[in-house]
Amino acid sequence: MRCRNAFLFAPLLLAQALFAQNAALDKRIAATLAASGAPSVSVAVVRNGEIAYAKAFGKANIAENRTADAATRYAVGSVSKQFTAAALLLLEEQGKISLDDKVSNYFPDLTRADEVTIHELLSHTSGYEDYAPQDYIIPAWTHPTTPRAILDGWAKKPLNFDPGTRWQYSNTNYVIAGEIFEKASGEKLLDFLREKIFEPLGMKTPGDISQHEPADASAYTRYALGPPRPVEREGPGWYFAAGELAMTPSDLARWDIAFLEKKILSARSYDEFTTEVKLKDGKETHYALGLQLGDWNGTPMISHTGEVSGFLTMNSVFPAKGVAVAVCSNEDGINLIGPVSRQIEEIVMGGSEEKELAQVRGILDGLRQGRVDRALFTDDANSFFNETVLKDYAESLKRSGKLQDLSQTRDEQRGGMTHRNYRARFDKKTLSLNVYVMPDGRYEQFLVEETL
C-alpha cells in the first residue's frame, strides 16, 4: 500500500543514510590513520554540488599536542599545478597568450625555446629536466632561491628528449610556465589566483606555504619504519607555480565543485584543460594540463597528487558522479593519502566496498578453517586451492591471530580483470592479499602473501 505521507519520510531517510555513511567514513579513516602511525589526515568530500563531509583526524603538531581540524591548512604540493594551468587558460581567454606560443616568445635564452610550446610545458612533454625529482629534502632546497635561478640552472641544460616525443614529469615545466604567466600578464601569479579563482569561490585559506601560519599543520617524515620525525621545509622560491600552495581540504573541495560545474573557465578552456595530450606518434600520456586522467572501477577520474617536504595530498574528481575527494596528510614517509582516498571513494560512490570487503573477510575466515566456497572461484582458482594449499593457508592464518583490519590498497584493470590488493592486519602479523576478479565477480586469484 502506498503511504500518502511518504514524502515526509524521504528527507529523514536521506539524513539517516548520510549519517550512516559519515559514521562509516569516521570509523574507516580513524582506523587507517592509527594503523599508519602518521600524525594526521584531513579530508573533504564533494557530493551533489556541496561539501558533504569535512573532517580532520590526529595531530597537526605532535610536540604541541595540537589537534588537527577541518580549518587546519596543509601544503598541497603539485596539486598547485592545476591552478597554474587554469591561470594560463584564463590568460589565453583574455587574448594575452596562446598555449601554442613558443617559450622563446618570453624566454629566448632557454634551451630550444623556439621548439617548445606552453602547452608542452603544462603537459610535461617539453623535455626540460626536472629540478626536484627527489622524495626527500636535499641541502640546496633549505636555502631561498628564485624562479629565475631555477630556470638558469635547469632550463638551459640539454633537453631530456625532443619536445612532444615523450612524457616525463618535470617541475621545471611549471616554473617556466609560471614565469611566462607573470611576464605576459604583468601580475604575480598568486595575486591573480586570489582575484580570479580563490575569492570568487570563497576559498579563504590558500596561500604560499613558505609564509607559514601558526595554525598550519607541521611537517613530518619517517625514516624506514620509524616514528614521525619533524622535517625541515624547503626555502622560499623553490616551488612557485609548481607546488607552492597551502590550503584546507575544504577549500580544495570548493575548487572541485567549480571544476565539476565548469565555472571559472569557458567551455573551450575546460575542454583544453581536461583533454588528454598525446605524443607526436599518437601514444597516450594519460595526462592533460596539470591533471592525471584515469578511472576508478570504470568511472572516469581526474586527479593529481602533491608532495613537498612533510606533506602529501591527493585530489580526485569524478565528473560522471558529481563526486570529489580531497585528502591531505602531514607526513611524507608513508602513503596514507592513497588508501584513505580509495576507502572514501568506495563508501561514497555506491557503497560497494562494504559488501566486497565482507566477502573477502568471509573468504579469509574460510581459509583459516581450511576450506573455500568454490562457487566464488573460477576453475583456475579452484585448481590452485588443492589440499596442500588449503592446509598451509589454514595453519599460517591461524598463526597470524585474529583479523583486526582489512583495507583495499589498489584497484586497477589488467588482463580483462580487476586487480585488487588488500592490507590485512592480524593480531600478530600484517599480510597482503593479491586478488584478481573476473567481470562476473568470481575470483581468478586470491593469494595471501607475507609483508616484510
Backbone torsions as a table, in degrees:
resi	resn	phi	psi	omega
1	MET	NA	138.3	-179.0
2	ARG	-80.9	133.3	179.2
3	CYS	-87.5	121.3	-177.4
4	ARG	-70.3	-14.2	177.6
5	ASN	-102.6	19.3	-176.6
6	ALA	-58.5	-34.5	-177.8
7	PHE	-64.4	-22.8	177.8
8	LEU	-72.7	-28.3	-177.3
9	PHE	-86.9	-19.9	-175.2
10	ALA	-58.9	-48.7	178.3
11	PRO	-61.4	-36.4	179.7
12	LEU	-65.0	-43.3	179.4
13	LEU	-64.6	-39.6	178.6
14	LEU	-63.8	-43.8	179.5
15	ALA	-62.5	-40.5	178.8
16	GLN	-64.0	-40.7	179.9
17	ALA	-64.7	-42.9	179.7
18	LEU	-66.9	-39.0	177.4
19	PHE	-60.6	-44.9	179.7
20	ALA	-64.0	-39.5	179.3
21	GLN	-66.1	-43.1	179.2
22	ASN	-66.7	-35.5	176.9
23	ALA	-64.8	-38.3	177.1
24	ALA	-65.1	-39.4	176.8
25	LEU	-63.1	-46.1	178.9
26	ASP	-53.9	-49.7	-175.8
27	LYS	-64.5	-47.1	-175.5
28	ARG	-67.8	-45.1	-177.6
29	ILE	-66.0	-43.8	180.0
30	ALA	-60.7	-41.6	-180.0
31	ALA	-66.7	-40.7	-179.3
32	THR	-67.5	-40.6	176.6
33	LEU	-61.7	-45.6	-179.3
34	ALA	-61.1	-41.2	-179.8
35	ALA	-67.6	-30.8	-176.8
36	SER	-76.0	-31.5	-174.5
37	GLY	80.8	1.8	179.2
38	ALA	-71.6	156.6	-178.5
39	PRO	-64.9	-47.5	-176.0
40	SER	-156.6	163.6	170.7
41	VAL	-144.4	140.6	-179.6
42	SER	-130.4	136.6	-173.7
43	VAL	-134.4	156.1	170.4
44	ALA	-142.3	139.9	-177.3
45	VAL	-124.2	129.9	176.0
46	VAL	-102.2	134.8	176.7
47	ARG	-151.9	130.0	177.6
48	ASN	56.4	41.6	172.5
49	GLY	78.2	13.3	178.2
50	GLU	-147.1	163.3	176.4
51	ILE	-78.3	109.7	-174.8
52	ALA	-90.4	-18.0	-176.0
53	TYR	-157.7	131.1	176.4
54	ALA	-149.5	118.9	-175.8
55	LYS	-159.0	147.0	175.0
56	ALA	-117.2	151.0	-178.7
57	PHE	-131.1	138.8	173.9
58	GLY	93.9	-157.0	-170.7
59	LYS	-110.6	128.8	172.2
60	ALA	-72.5	-31.2	175.9
61	ASN	-146.5	123.2	-174.6
62	ILE	-72.8	-49.1	-175.9
63	ALA	-61.3	-36.6	179.9
64	GLU	-84.9	-5.5	-175.2
65	ASN	54.1	38.8	-177.6
66	ARG	-91.4	120.7	-176.4
67	THR	-77.0	138.3	173.8
68	ALA	-77.0	142.9	173.2
69	ASP	-137.6	-179.2	-174.2
70	ALA	-64.8	-16.1	179.0
71	ALA	-93.0	0.1	-179.9
72	THR	-76.1	130.8	178.6
73	ARG	-86.7	146.4	174.9
74	TYR	-129.1	149.3	169.7
75	ALA	-69.1	133.3	-178.0
76	VAL	-104.6	0.9	173.0
77	GLY	55.0	-130.1	-172.3
78	SER	-71.9	-6.3	168.8
79	VAL	-60.0	-22.7	175.7
80	SER	-58.0	-27.7	-174.1
81	LYS	-60.0	-34.8	-179.5
82	GLN	-68.1	-27.7	176.2
83	PHE	-72.5	-38.1	175.2
84	THR	-62.1	-44.8	178.5
85	ALA	-61.3	-43.1	179.5
86	ALA	-62.5	-39.4	178.9
87	ALA	-61.5	-42.4	179.2
88	LEU	-68.8	-35.0	175.6
89	LEU	-65.1	-39.6	176.1
90	LEU	-64.8	-37.3	177.1
91	LEU	-65.8	-36.1	176.0
92	GLU	-64.7	-39.8	177.6
93	GLU	-62.0	-31.5	179.1
94	GLN	-79.4	-4.3	179.3
95	GLY	79.3	13.5	-177.3
96	LYS	-87.5	-23.1	175.9
97	ILE	-145.3	170.4	165.3
98	SER	-128.4	141.5	177.8
99	LEU	-66.9	-12.0	174.6
100	ASP	-86.1	-3.6	177.2
101	ASP	-60.6	145.6	174.2
102	LYS	-80.3	149.4	176.7
103	VAL	-57.7	-31.1	-178.6
104	SER	-62.6	-21.5	176.0
105	ASN	-61.3	-23.9	-173.2
106	TYR	-119.6	-39.3	-178.9
107	PHE	-136.8	78.6	-175.7
108	PRO	-67.6	-13.7	-177.1
109	ASP	-85.0	-3.0	179.2
110	LEU	-82.6	156.8	-175.8
111	THR	-57.2	125.3	175.1
112	ARG	48.6	38.0	-176.8
113	ALA	-62.9	-23.0	179.0
114	ASP	-80.6	-0.1	178.6
115	GLU	-111.6	-20.2	-173.3
116	VAL	-99.4	133.6	177.9
117	THR	-99.5	163.4	174.3
118	ILE	-60.0	-39.5	179.3
119	HIS	-58.3	-39.7	178.4
120	GLU	-70.0	-31.6	173.9
121	LEU	-62.5	-49.0	-174.5
122	LEU	-70.5	-19.6	-179.1
123	SER	-104.8	5.3	179.2
124	HIS	60.5	38.3	177.6
125	THR	-119.8	20.3	-174.3
126	SER	-83.2	-35.7	-174.2
127	GLY	100.9	-7.0	178.1
128	TYR	-68.5	137.3	-175.4
129	GLU	-73.5	140.7	-180.0
130	ASP	-71.7	128.5	179.1
131	TYR	-86.0	-9.9	-174.9
132	ALA	-139.6	63.8	179.2
133	PRO	-83.5	-16.5	-174.9
134	GLN	-68.6	148.5	177.4
135	ASP	-103.8	22.9	172.2
136	TYR	-143.1	162.9	-175.1
137	ILE	-84.9	126.1	179.9
138	ILE	-97.8	157.8	-174.1
139	PRO	-53.9	-39.2	-176.8
140	ALA	-59.7	-33.0	-175.5
141	TRP	-72.8	-13.9	-178.2
142	THR	-80.9	-8.9	179.6
143	HIS	-103.6	145.5	179.2
144	PRO	-60.0	150.4	175.2
145	THR	-144.3	-173.4	176.7
146	THR	-133.8	155.4	175.6
147	PRO	-56.4	-38.4	-179.6
148	ARG	-64.1	-37.1	177.3
149	ALA	-64.7	-37.0	176.9
150	ILE	-64.2	-44.3	178.6
151	LEU	-61.2	-43.0	-179.8
152	ASP	-64.9	-33.0	-177.7
153	GLY	-83.2	-29.8	-173.3
154	TRP	-123.3	-30.6	-176.0
155	ALA	-87.0	5.3	172.7
156	LYS	-110.3	4.9	173.9
157	LYS	-78.1	162.4	172.1
158	PRO	-59.2	143.9	178.4
159	LEU	-64.6	150.5	176.9
160	ASN	-73.6	-20.7	178.1
161	PHE	-165.3	166.4	178.6
162	ASP	-68.2	139.1	-177.3
163	PRO	-53.7	134.1	176.3
164	GLY	82.4	0.2	-175.7
165	THR	-99.6	-16.3	179.6
166	ARG	-145.9	162.4	172.1
167	TRP	-111.6	127.2	177.7
168	GLN	-150.5	120.8	-176.4
169	TYR	-61.9	132.7	-177.8
170	SER	-151.7	116.9	175.9
171	ASN	-63.5	-26.5	179.0
172	THR	-56.8	-38.1	179.1
173	ASN	-53.4	-43.8	-173.7
174	TYR	-81.0	-24.9	171.7
175	VAL	-67.5	-42.8	175.7
176	ILE	-60.7	-45.9	-178.5
177	ALA	-61.0	-41.4	178.1
178	GLY	-64.5	-39.6	177.2
179	GLU	-65.9	-38.1	175.6
180	ILE	-62.6	-43.8	178.9
181	PHE	-55.9	-50.5	-174.7
182	GLU	-67.7	-33.9	179.0
183	LYS	-70.6	-41.0	-177.0
184	ALA	-75.7	-32.5	-175.0
185	SER	-94.1	-25.7	-173.8
186	GLY	74.9	13.5	-178.9
187	GLU	-122.9	155.2	170.9
188	LYS	-73.2	137.0	-177.1
189	LEU	-56.8	-46.8	-176.6
190	LEU	-65.4	-37.6	177.0
191	ASP	-63.3	-41.7	178.9
192	PHE	-63.4	-44.0	179.3
193	LEU	-61.8	-39.8	178.1
194	ARG	-62.3	-44.2	-175.4
195	GLU	-71.8	-42.5	-170.6
196	LYS	-96.0	-22.3	-175.7
197	ILE	-124.4	-58.4	-170.9
198	PHE	-63.5	-52.3	-177.8
199	GLU	-66.3	-45.1	177.8
200	PRO	-60.0	-28.4	-178.4
201	LEU	-95.4	3.6	179.5
202	GLY	72.2	25.3	178.8
203	MET	-88.0	104.5	-171.8
204	LYS	-93.4	-16.8	-171.2
205	THR	-100.4	-17.0	-175.6
206	PRO	-60.4	140.8	176.6
207	GLY	-169.8	179.9	178.1
208	ASP	-76.4	122.4	-175.2
209	ILE	-64.5	-21.5	177.9
210	SER	-68.4	-17.8	174.9
211	GLN	-94.7	73.8	-172.0
212	HIS	-66.3	138.4	175.7
213	GLU	-108.7	145.6	-175.5
214	PRO	-55.4	-29.9	-177.5
215	ALA	-85.4	-3.9	-179.9
216	ASP	-66.3	154.7	171.2
217	ALA	-64.5	142.3	176.8
218	SER	-86.9	155.9	-173.8
219	ALA	-92.9	135.9	178.4
220	TYR	-135.7	156.8	171.5
221	THR	-136.5	-179.3	170.9
222	ARG	-142.5	152.5	179.5
223	TYR	-109.7	115.3	-172.6
224	ALA	56.3	-120.6	-178.1
225	LEU	-106.0	22.7	-178.0
226	GLY	-74.3	-179.2	-178.6
227	PRO	-77.3	167.7	175.5
228	PRO	-60.2	133.6	178.1
229	ARG	-123.7	134.7	173.6
230	PRO	-56.8	140.9	-176.3
231	VAL	-129.1	146.2	179.3
232	GLU	-68.8	150.3	179.7
233	ARG	-100.5	160.1	175.5
234	GLU	-65.6	146.5	176.1
235	GLY	-71.2	164.2	179.2
236	PRO	-57.9	142.9	173.8
237	GLY	96.2	-11.5	-172.7
238	TRP	-75.6	-28.9	-175.0
239	TYR	-112.7	-31.2	170.5
240	PHE	42.8	-126.5	-175.8
241	ALA	-72.3	-10.1	-178.3
242	ALA	-88.5	-19.4	-175.9
243	GLY	175.3	36.2	-172.4
244	GLU	-88.9	-10.8	-167.3
245	LEU	-80.6	147.3	168.3
246	ALA	-127.8	146.8	177.6
247	MET	-169.9	174.6	172.9
248	THR	-84.2	155.6	172.7
249	PRO	-57.7	-32.0	179.6
250	SER	-65.2	-38.9	176.7
251	ASP	-70.0	-35.8	174.0
252	LEU	-61.8	-37.5	177.6
253	ALA	-65.4	-34.3	177.1
254	ARG	-64.1	-38.3	173.6
255	TRP	-63.7	-41.2	179.7
256	ASP	-62.0	-37.9	177.6
257	ILE	-62.0	-46.1	178.1
258	ALA	-62.3	-36.9	178.4
259	PHE	-64.0	-46.5	-179.8
260	LEU	-64.4	-36.2	-178.3
261	GLU	-89.8	3.6	177.0
262	LYS	56.0	45.4	174.1
263	LYS	-92.4	176.6	178.4
264	ILE	70.9	-58.3	-178.1
265	LEU	-94.8	153.3	173.3
266	SER	-70.1	165.2	178.9
267	ALA	-59.3	-40.3	179.9
268	ARG	-65.1	-43.8	179.6
269	SER	-65.7	-40.1	179.1
270	TYR	-60.4	-41.9	178.4
271	ASP	-63.5	-42.2	179.1
272	GLU	-65.3	-38.1	179.4
273	PHE	-60.2	-40.8	-168.5
274	THR	-107.7	0.1	-178.8
275	THR	-83.0	131.2	179.8
276	GLU	-60.1	135.6	176.9
277	VAL	-89.9	130.0	177.7
278	LYS	-108.9	150.4	180.0
279	LEU	-73.9	170.9	-177.1
280	LYS	-62.2	-25.6	177.8
281	ASP	-91.3	7.3	176.9
282	GLY	90.3	-3.5	-179.1
283	LYS	-69.3	148.3	-178.7
284	GLU	-79.9	150.5	175.7
285	THR	-112.7	-17.5	-175.1
286	HIS	59.2	30.3	-178.7
287	TYR	-141.2	142.5	175.3
288	ALA	-108.9	-121.8	178.6
289	LEU	-113.3	95.4	-176.1
290	GLY	72.2	17.8	-176.0
291	LEU	-137.5	130.7	175.2
292	GLN	-88.6	137.2	-178.9
293	LEU	-111.7	132.5	179.7
294	GLY	-162.9	-154.9	176.6
295	ASP	-148.5	159.6	176.0
296	TRP	-125.8	109.6	-177.9
297	ASN	50.3	39.9	178.3
298	GLY	88.2	-7.0	178.4
299	THR	-92.9	125.1	179.8
300	PRO	-55.2	136.5	-177.1
301	MET	-131.8	132.6	174.3
302	ILE	-114.3	122.8	-170.7
303	SER	-149.2	172.6	170.2
304	HIS	-164.4	145.2	174.0
305	THR	-103.8	165.4	176.7
306	GLY	-141.8	140.4	177.0
307	GLU	-144.6	124.4	164.9
308	VAL	-133.8	172.7	-173.1
309	SER	-54.0	115.7	175.5
310	GLY	89.5	-0.5	-175.8
311	PHE	-139.4	144.6	172.2
312	LEU	-133.6	141.4	179.0
313	THR	-139.5	145.4	170.5
314	MET	-134.8	130.0	177.8
315	ASN	-124.2	121.6	-175.4
316	SER	-128.0	133.9	-178.7
317	VAL	-126.0	137.1	-178.8
318	PHE	-123.1	87.1	-173.9
319	PRO	-56.5	-37.3	-177.8
320	ALA	-68.0	-22.2	-178.1
321	LYS	-106.0	-10.0	-175.8
322	GLY	66.3	31.2	-175.4
323	VAL	-120.7	145.1	172.2
324	ALA	-143.4	148.4	-178.4
325	VAL	-134.5	122.9	176.7
326	ALA	-116.5	128.6	-178.2
327	VAL	-132.5	128.4	178.4
328	CYS	-126.6	143.7	176.3
329	SER	-137.9	150.7	-179.1
330	ASN	-107.1	40.7	167.7
331	GLU	-145.1	129.4	-176.4
332	ASP	-98.6	4.5	-175.8
333	GLY	-92.9	-0.8	179.0
334	ILE	-147.1	137.3	-178.1
335	ASN	-81.5	78.5	176.6
336	LEU	-80.5	-30.9	-173.1
337	ILE	-65.5	-34.5	-179.3
338	GLY	-65.4	-56.9	178.5
339	PRO	-58.5	-40.8	179.5
340	VAL	-64.4	-43.5	178.2
341	SER	-58.8	-46.2	-178.4
342	ARG	-65.0	-38.9	178.5
343	GLN	-63.0	-43.8	178.6
344	ILE	-62.8	-45.4	-178.1
345	GLU	-61.1	-41.0	179.1
346	GLU	-62.6	-43.9	-177.4
347	ILE	-71.4	-42.3	-174.2
348	VAL	-77.0	-36.9	-172.9
349	MET	-99.5	59.1	170.4
350	GLY	116.8	-13.4	177.3
351	GLY	66.5	20.9	-177.0
352	SER	-74.9	-21.3	-173.5
353	GLU	-64.3	-40.6	-177.0
354	GLU	-61.4	-42.3	178.3
355	LYS	-65.5	-43.4	-179.3
356	GLU	-64.6	-46.3	179.9
357	LEU	-65.3	-35.7	177.4
358	ALA	-62.9	-38.6	178.5
359	GLN	-67.4	-41.5	178.7
360	VAL	-64.0	-41.4	176.2
361	ARG	-60.4	-41.3	179.0
362	GLY	-62.0	-40.0	178.3
363	ILE	-64.9	-43.0	178.3
364	LEU	-62.0	-42.1	177.9
365	ASP	-60.3	-41.7	178.5
366	GLY	-65.1	-43.9	179.7
367	LEU	-63.0	-32.8	177.1
368	ARG	-62.8	-27.8	177.4
369	GLN	-95.4	2.6	178.3
370	GLY	79.9	29.7	-179.6
371	ARG	-144.0	161.3	175.0
372	VAL	-138.1	151.3	170.8
373	ASP	-84.5	99.3	-170.6
374	ARG	-66.9	-15.0	176.5
375	ALA	-68.5	-19.8	-179.8
376	LEU	-83.4	-8.6	-171.4
377	PHE	-119.3	155.7	174.6
378	THR	-76.0	171.6	177.4
379	ASP	-60.7	-39.6	179.7
380	ASP	-61.3	-47.5	-178.3
381	ALA	-65.8	-38.2	178.6
382	ASN	-64.8	-33.4	177.4
383	SER	-69.0	-31.0	178.5
384	PHE	-67.1	-41.7	-176.3
385	PHE	-81.4	69.4	176.7
386	ASN	-85.8	-175.9	-174.8
387	GLU	-60.4	-42.1	-179.6
388	THR	-65.1	-44.5	-179.4
389	VAL	-61.8	-47.0	-179.1
390	LEU	-62.2	-37.4	178.8
391	LYS	-65.3	-46.6	-179.5
392	ASP	-64.9	-40.5	178.4
393	TYR	-61.6	-46.8	-177.5
394	ALA	-60.9	-46.6	-177.0
395	GLU	-66.3	-42.2	-176.9
396	SER	-72.7	-36.8	178.2
397	LEU	-68.6	-36.6	177.0
398	LYS	-64.5	-38.2	178.7
399	ARG	-67.0	-24.0	-176.9
400	SER	-78.2	-14.1	179.5
401	GLY	92.1	-163.6	-177.1
402	LYS	-81.7	141.1	177.1
403	LEU	-69.5	122.5	-178.4
404	GLN	-99.8	-37.5	-175.9
405	ASP	-154.7	142.9	178.0
406	LEU	-135.0	126.7	178.8
407	SER	-141.9	149.1	178.1
408	GLN	-84.2	135.4	-179.7
409	THR	-116.8	-10.9	178.6
410	ARG	-153.5	144.4	175.7
411	ASP	-150.2	111.3	-178.3
412	GLU	-150.2	165.1	179.5
413	GLN	-97.1	135.7	177.5
414	ARG	-158.2	132.6	176.3
415	GLY	59.8	32.6	-179.6
416	GLY	75.6	8.9	-178.9
417	MET	-127.5	169.0	173.0
418	THR	-95.6	121.8	179.3
419	HIS	-98.7	119.6	-179.5
420	ARG	-125.1	143.5	170.7
421	ASN	-118.1	144.2	178.7
422	TYR	-127.5	151.9	173.3
423	ARG	-107.9	116.6	-178.1
424	ALA	-111.6	109.7	-178.6
425	ARG	-97.9	114.1	177.7
426	PHE	-101.3	173.9	179.9
427	ASP	-55.1	-43.6	-170.5
428	LYS	-109.6	-9.7	-174.8
429	LYS	-161.0	149.6	172.9
430	THR	-105.7	128.4	-178.0
431	LEU	-119.4	161.2	174.3
432	SER	-116.1	148.3	177.9
433	LEU	-112.8	128.6	-179.1
434	ASN	-111.9	106.5	-165.2
435	VAL	-126.1	138.5	169.5
436	TYR	-119.5	132.9	-178.7
437	VAL	-120.0	130.2	178.7
438	MET	-74.6	161.3	177.8
439	PRO	-56.4	-27.7	179.0
440	ASP	-84.5	3.5	176.0
441	GLY	93.3	-7.9	178.9
442	ARG	-79.4	153.2	-177.7
443	TYR	-90.2	122.9	174.7
444	GLU	-89.1	-23.5	-179.9
445	GLN	-150.8	138.8	176.3
446	PHE	-148.7	83.9	-176.0
447	LEU	-101.6	133.7	173.9
448	VAL	-101.4	122.0	-173.6
449	GLU	-127.9	144.9	-179.9
450	GLU	-75.2	140.3	176.3
451	THR	-102.1	117.1	-177.5
452	LEU	-95.3	NA	NA
